């Protein structure tokens, strides 16, 4: 009898491990009931984040996820956010998970670049494995950030903290590409915010990279531009660039990820107007700069020339 119980226990442990951990919620009825009691206890706490207070279901999911990545449920609760109805990891936690896993010989490293074709700033996360090979994640560039619309979203921190945001994005891309079992297909909270639509009611969820806190803040409604604003943009480009206006406007629109001004958001309109003024200033400066071949006449030389070409008789020399 004891031998049979031992075999049953071994089989139960094997099932639990294959299901994701020692306390996988869905491995068997006993684990489910145990997790349920833990969830009820956590939900009654006032210390856990508000998304879990009084919500047994959310606490149950947190326990399941903690089991799968072999960590404490409290750690999951502190670092798993609900952004517009989607679960999202904090980027600091993604970096911490990768470093704590000991999957790589080194901690996650970040390689920055400042090439013009990358928009002046790029970042790539990498780590060295135990064989001495460097494992890289995708390179994130400001050109990509602009094309994807991350920079121009209302409340975006890409404008004020680009180095921090590009580092966080490089870490989350590295995690999804090289450590999908840890990330479990969940985006970072910054990605979840960047992927969400700008609300029509003038409120949006915004993440503070310094604290990792996601808060609802009032933002300017990003409505499509009016016909008057379209005409204003056309006139500004035409006035600044003349016959090159259409080509310049097309280029500026493509940089922002648009091919027409129809339905153009107000935030993008403002960016385009700023860029038109910048390009116009550059063009004006280049036109005003004297070319190398143009040399100014020496005033003294002009004065000597006037004297020699006057009414004075030419001196022949001799006695």
Secondary structure, DSSP 4 states (H G I P E B T S, - for coil): -HHHHHHHHHHHHHHHHHHTSTT-TTS-HHHHHHHHHHHHHHHT-SSS-TTTTT-HHHHHHHHHHHHHTTS-HHHHHHHEEEETTEEEE-HHHHHHHHHHTT-SSS--EEEEE--GGGTT-EEEEEEE-TTS-EEE-PPEEHHHHHHTTSTTSTT-STTT-HHHHHHHHHHHHHHHHH-HHHHTTPPBHHHHHHHSPPPTTSEEEEEETTTTEEEEEE----PBPPHHHHHHHHHHHHHHHGGGHHHHHHHHHHHTT-S-STT-BHHHHHHHHHHHHHHHHHHHHHHHSPPTT--PPPHHHHHHHHHHTSSSPPP----
